[in-house]
Amino acid sequence: MSTFEHIITDSENNHHEVDFHLTNDSFGITCTAPFSLTHQLLSGGKQQGSELLTLTQDDMTIRFVPTRAMAILDVVVAGTRFGWDSSVKEVVNPAFINQEAFGGLGWLEGFNEMVVRCGYQWAGHPGVDGEEMLTLHGRIQNTPASFVKLTVDQSPPHNITLSARVDEKCFKRSDFEVWMHVSVTPGENKLVIRDELINRGDYEREYQVIYHNNFGTPVLDAGGQLHVPAKSISPFNEYAKQGLASWDSIDPPRKGFDEMVFNVFPISDEQGNTTAVLHNAQANKGVAVGYNTSQLPVLTIWKNLDTPKQGYVVGIEPGTSFAYNRRYQRALGLVPTIGANESREFDVSFTFLMNEQQVASQVADVICLQHTTLLSLDDEPLVTLPS
């Protein structure tokens, strides 16, 4: 299929466009769902020098942060925002992040996006693995994109794709190249991610990836519900054990609520596809997160039902691994390897549910996947963590 292409950033050719506004008219496209892409260079505070790309098509607006590994800041569909409210308000430039701060938790100083990629040399909690000190959730999220391109199909329905290359390279340690593609089709309330990890080095390497997908109000509210087809669910640690029986229900904000995390071994169809659904108390707004278990075999549920200012948010996080430090996960078979010049693909989709019928349809899909398997709630964590 023929496409229009517009290169925004290309570090190899020292090319970078700023403060532009492209529309369907810029490509000579006449369509019933007009679209535009706007670039903004941010100023002030820790967002000095950060970039924001805003893609608008029909009644959907998506904000990307190429400075932060093409994170998706939030999505607005017909006036409903999908994302969350962190105490971090600025789009923090990675230049102001010290990931080693706070015992390896410095990553949190920039954490406020709807879609955050964790990886790729490692993901999970900070701590020592062998002779390495691993900081929280890896380094990719605090790496600017080296290449960014907009692609639009010439033929209807004029599928729109933003692509980026983010490199995770370190002498003697890694030579990872990650291609990130985010696509939308005008007229659909859906966003599709297809990422590709390529090992450009001459040696086999371990890798990990977690898609840290985060949702707050109005999709998240007291009385809301999670629907996840699963073989088993276990608490991440001792604290989460007290919330295991109600892992799928959403409580109102509560001061002093520490984060509760649950490990999920999901159920999928014959092709490996599965879906997790979060909806509000009225079951008329929600989001369905789709992924493939052959690529991302496990799911982490992160419930941080603290005060709105502190962060009232739930994470639906498919990954190659759980959120434990890497050293605990080899025994679980959750630290895969990638050979020299090999690649791995990861597909994640987001369907934004805007009425009762759409919510009910997605929940029915989850029930269909679950119906032949009895869910096991396992009382003990998979890993015994130091007290």
C-alpha positions in Angstrom: 0.0 0.0 0.0 1.3 3.5 -0.9 2.0 5.8 2.0 2.9 9.4 2.7 6.0 9.7 5.0 7.3 12.6 7.0 10.5 12.3 8.9 10.5 14.4 12.1 13.8 13.3 13.8 16.8 11.6 12.4 19.9 11.7 14.6 22.2 10.1 11.9 21.5 13.0 9.6 21.3 15.6 12.3 17.7 16.3 11.3 15.1 17.6 13.7 11.8 19.5 13.1 10.2 21.5 15.8 7.0 23.6 16.3 5.2 22.3 13.2 1.6 21.6 12.5 0.7 19.0 9.8 -2.8 18.1 8.7 -4.4 15.8 6.2 -4.4 18.7 3.8 -0.6 18.7 4.1 -0.6 15.3 2.4 -3.4 16.2 -0.1 -5.8 13.8 1.7 -9.5 14.6 1.8 -11.2 12.5 4.4 -14.4 12.4 6.6 -12.2 12.2 9.8 -9.6 15.0 9.5 -6.3 14.5 11.3 -3.4 16.6 12.4 0.0 16.3 14.1 1.4 19.1 16.1 4.9 19.4 17.7 5.6 21.5 20.8 8.9 22.2 22.5 8.2 22.6 26.2 9.8 25.1 28.5 10.2 25.7 32.2 11.1 23.6 35.2 12.2 20.0 34.6 10.3 19.8 31.3 12.7 22.3 29.7 13.6 20.8 26.3 11.0 18.0 26.4 9.0 17.5 23.2 5.3 16.8 22.8 3.6 15.3 19.7 -0.1 15.7 19.6 -2.0 13.5 17.1 -5.7 14.4 16.6 -8.0 12.4 14.4 -11.8 12.8 14.5 -12.7 12.9 18.2 -9.5 11.2 19.5 -6.4 13.1 20.7 -3.2 11.3 21.6 -0.1 12.9 23.2 3.3 11.3 22.7 6.6 12.2 24.3 9.5 11.4 22.0 12.0 12.7 24.6 10.8 9.9 26.9 11.0 6.9 24.5 7.7 7.8 22.8 5.6 7.3 25.9 1.9 8.0 25.5 1.1 10.7 28.0 -2.7 10.4 27.6 -5.5 9.8 25.2 -8.8 11.8 25.0 -11.8 10.2 23.3 -15.0 12.3 22.9 -14.0 14.3 25.9 -13.1 11.3 28.2 -9.4 11.2 29.2 -7.6 8.0 29.5 -4.5 8.3 31.7 -3.9 9.3 35.3 -3.0 12.2 37.6 0.5 11.8 39.1 2.0 14.2 41.6 4.6 14.7 38.7 2.9 17.3 36.6 5.6 18.3 34.1 6.7 16.2 31.1 10.1 15.6 32.7 13.2 15.8 30.5 15.4 12.7 31.2 18.3 15.0 31.6 16.9 15.9 35.0 16.4 12.3 36.1 18.9 10.5 38.3 17.7 6.9 38.3 20.1 5.9 41.0 18.4 8.4 43.5 16.3 7.1 46.4 17.9 3.7 46.4 17.3 3.2 42.6 13.8 4.7 42.6 14.7 7.9 40.8 12.7 6.7 37.7 9.6 7.8 39.6 10.5 11.5 39.3 9.2 11.4 35.7 6.4 8.9 36.0 3.1 10.2 34.9 2.2 8.7 31.5 -0.6 6.4 30.4 1.8 4.0 28.5 5.3 3.5 29.9 7.8 0.9 28.5 10.0 -0.7 31.1 13.1 -2.5 29.9 14.9 -3.6 27.9 18.1 -4.9 29.6 16.0 -5.3 32.8 12.7 -4.3 34.3 11.2 -4.5 37.8 12.2 -3.4 41.2 15.6 -2.0 42.0 18.3 -4.1 43.7 21.5 -6.0 43.1 21.6 -8.8 40.6 25.1 -10.4 40.7 27.5 -7.5 40.5 25.0 -5.1 38.9 22.9 -2.5 40.7 19.6 -2.4 38.7 17.5 0.7 39.0 13.7 0.6 38.9 12.2 -0.5 35.5 15.3 -0.1 33.3 16.6 2.8 31.3 14.5 2.9 28.1 11.8 5.3 29.4 14.4 7.9 30.1 16.0 7.7 26.6 15.0 10.1 23.8 14.1 8.8 20.4 16.8 8.9 17.8 14.4 8.6 14.8 10.7 9.6 14.5 8.5 9.4 11.5 4.9 9.9 10.6 3.3 7.5 8.0 -0.2 7.9 6.5 -1.8 5.4 4.1 -2.8 7.1 0.9 -5.9 4.9 0.6 -8.9 5.0 2.9 -9.3 4.7 5.8 -5.9 6.4 5.9 -4.3 4.5 8.8 -1.9 6.8 10.7 1.3 5.5 12.3 3.9 7.2 14.4 7.2 5.3 14.4 10.3 5.8 16.5 13.7 4.2 17.1 15.0 4.3 20.6 18.5 2.8 21.2 19.6 1.2 24.4 23.4 0.8 23.8 26.2 0.5 26.3 29.8 -0.5 25.5 30.3 -4.1 26.5 26.8 -4.5 27.8 24.1 -4.0 25.2 23.4 -3.1 21.6 19.6 -3.0 21.6 17.6 -1.1 18.9 13.9 -0.8 19.6 11.4 0.2 16.9 8.2 1.5 18.3 5.1 1.8 16.1 1.8 3.3 17.3 -1.1 3.2 14.8 -4.7 4.5 14.8 -7.4 4.0 12.1 -9.7 7.0 11.7 -13.2 6.1 12.9 -12.0 3.6 15.4 -11.6 4.2 19.2 -8.5 2.0 19.2 -4.8 2.4 19.5 -2.3 -0.4 18.4 1.3 -0.7 19.5 3.7 -2.9 17.6 7.3 -2.8 19.0 10.3 -4.6 17.8 13.4 -5.3 19.9 16.5 -6.0 17.8 19.8 -7.2 19.3 22.4 -5.6 17.0 25.3 -7.1 19.0 27.4 -10.2 18.5 26.4 -11.8 21.8 23.2 -13.3 23.2 21.7 -11.1 25.9 19.0 -11.3 28.5 16.1 -8.9 28.2 12.9 -7.9 30.0 9.9 -5.7 29.0 6.8 -4.6 30.9 4.2 -2.4 29.4 3.2 -0.2 32.4 -0.3 0.9 31.3 -1.9 3.3 33.8 -5.5 4.5 34.2 -7.1 6.9 36.7 -10.4 8.8 36.8 -13.0 8.9 35.2 -12.4 5.3 34.0 -11.2 4.4 37.5 -13.7 5.0 40.3 -15.1 3.4 43.4 -17.2 0.4 42.5 -15.4 -0.2 39.2 -14.2 -3.6 38.1 -11.3 -5.4 36.6 -11.9 -8.4 34.3 -8.9 -10.6 33.6 -9.0 -14.2 32.2 -6.5 -16.0 34.3 -5.2 -19.4 35.4 -3.9 -18.1 38.7 -3.4 -14.9 40.6 -1.0 -14.4 43.5 0.0 -11.5 45.7 3.3 -9.8 44.9 4.3 -9.5 48.6 3.0 -9.9 52.1 1.1 -6.6 52.0 -0.8 -7.5 48.9 -2.1 -10.7 50.5 -4.7 -8.7 52.4 -6.2 -7.5 49.1 -6.1 -10.8 47.2 -9.8 -11.7 47.6 -10.8 -8.3 46.2 -8.1 -8.0 43.5 -10.7 -7.3 40.8 -12.7 -4.6 42.6 -11.9 -0.8 42.8 -12.2 0.9 46.2 -12.5 4.6 46.8 -9.3 6.6 47.4 -7.8 6.0 50.9 -5.0 7.9 52.5 -2.2 5.5 53.6 -3.0 2.9 50.9 0.3 1.4 49.9 0.5 -0.1 46.4 -0.9 -3.6 46.0 0.5 -5.7 43.2 -0.8 -9.0 41.9 0.9 -11.6 39.7 -1.3 -13.0 37.0 -0.8 -16.0 34.7 -3.3 -15.2 32.0 -5.5 -17.3 29.7 -5.5 -16.7 26.0 -7.1 -18.1 22.8 -5.5 -20.5 20.4 -3.5 -17.7 18.8 -2.2 -16.5 22.2 -4.4 -13.4 22.2 -6.0 -12.2 25.4 -7.7 -9.1 26.9 -7.9 -7.3 30.3 -10.7 -4.9 30.9 -11.1 -2.1 33.4 -14.4 -0.2 33.7 -16.1 2.3 35.9 -18.9 1.7 38.4 -21.6 2.5 35.9 -20.0 0.1 33.4 -20.4 2.7 30.7 -16.7 3.8 30.3 -13.7 1.6 30.2 -10.6 0.3 28.5 -9.6 -3.1 27.1 -5.9 -3.9 27.0 -5.1 -6.6 24.4 -1.8 -8.5 24.2 -0.3 -11.8 23.1 0.9 -14.3 25.6 3.4 -15.8 23.3 5.2 -12.5 23.4 4.2 -11.2 26.9 3.4 -14.3 28.9 2.5 -12.7 32.3 0.4 -9.8 33.6 1.0 -7.5 36.6 -2.0 -5.7 38.2 -0.9 -2.6 40.1 -3.4 -1.0 42.4 -2.4 2.3 43.9 -5.7 3.5 45.4 -4.2 6.4 47.4 -5.5 9.9 47.5 -6.1 11.7 44.1 -3.1 14.0 44.8 -0.9 11.0 45.7 -2.0 9.0 42.7 -5.3 7.1 42.3 -4.4 4.7 39.6 -4.5 1.1 38.4 -1.9 -0.4 36.1 -2.6 -3.2 33.6 0.9 -4.4 32.8 1.6 -7.3 30.3 5.2 -8.3 30.2 7.9 -10.9 29.8 8.4 -10.7 33.5 6.7 -9.7 36.8 7.8 -6.6 38.7 10.4 -8.5 40.9 14.0 -7.7 40.6 15.6 -9.6 37.8 17.6 -11.9 40.1 14.4 -13.5 41.4 12.9 -14.2 38.0 15.4 -16.5 36.4 14.1 -19.3 38.6 10.6 -18.5 37.4 11.7 -18.8 33.7 10.9 -15.2 33.2 14.2 -13.7 32.0 14.3 -14.5 28.3 17.3 -14.1 26.0 17.7 -12.7 22.5 20.5 -14.0 20.3 22.8 -11.9 18.1 20.9 -10.2 15.3 17.7 -11.7 16.5 14.4 -9.7 17.0 11.3 -10.0 19.2 8.0 -8.3 18.6 5.5 -7.1 21.1 1.9 -6.2 20.3 -0.4 -4.3 22.7 -3.7 -2.7 21.9 -6.0 -0.3 23.7 -9.7 -0.2 22.9 -11.5 2.8 24.5 -15.0 1.8 25.6 -17.5 4.7 25.5 -20.8 3.1 26.4 -22.5 0.2 28.2 -22.7 -1.9 25.0 -19.0 -1.7 24.3 -18.1 -2.5 27.9 -20.4 -5.4 28.0 -19.0 -6.8 24.7 -15.4 -6.7 26.0 -16.4 -8.2 29.4 -18.2 -11.0 27.5 -15.0 -11.8 25.6 -13.1 -12.2 29.0 -15.8 -14.5 30.3 -15.6 -16.6 27.2 -11.9 -17.1 27.7 -12.3 -17.9 31.3 -15.3 -20.3 31.1 -13.4 -23.6 30.8 -10.8 -22.7 33.4 -11.2 -22.3 37.2 -9.3 -19.3 38.5 -6.9 -20.2 41.3 -6.2 -17.5 43.9 -2.8 -18.5 45.4 -2.3 -17.1 48.9 1.5 -17.0 48.8 3.7 -14.8 46.7 5.8 -16.3 44.0 8.9 -14.9 45.6 9.9 -14.6 49.2 11.3 -11.0 49.6 13.5 -9.8 52.4 11.6 -8.4 55.3 
